[in-house]
Amino acid sequence: MSDIAIEKPQFPRSKGKVIQPSTPEAWRDRHALSLKETAKSLGISTAHLHVLIKAGKLKTVKLGARTVVTPEAIKALLSNGAR
C-alpha cells in the first residue's frame, strides 16, 4: 500500500456543520427559497440573513407559516450591496 496522503477539500464550518455555498444556477428556476437555502446560496449564516431581513435589505414573502425569499429579492440584495 502507498503512503500517499489525500487532502480533503476544506469548506467553511458553522457550529460543526459543513456549509457549501450553492450557485445561482441551483435556484434559477425556483420561485422561492427557504431561509436556509437562501443563506446557503449566499454563503452566509442564517443569523446574518435574519439581520439583513430585519434591516430591510432583503425582502421576504410569507407562505402560511413559512417565510421564503424570491430569486428577485436575492438579485436586488446583491445589486444594491448588503452592508
Stockholm file with secondary structure:
# STOCKHOLM 1.0

chainA/1-83         MSDIAIEKPQFPRSKGKVIQPSTPEAWRDRHALSLKETAKSLGISTAHLHVLIKAGKLKTVKLGARTVVTPEAIKALLSNGAR
#=GR chainA/1-83 SS CCCCCCCCCCCCEETTEECCCCCHHHHTTCSCEEHHHHHHHHTCCHHHHHHHHHTTSSCCEEETTEEEECHHHHHHHHHHCCC
#=GC SS_cons        CCCCCCCCCCCCEETTEECCCCCHHHHTTCSCEEHHHHHHHHTCCHHHHHHHHHTTSSCCEEETTEEEECHHHHHHHHHHCCC
//
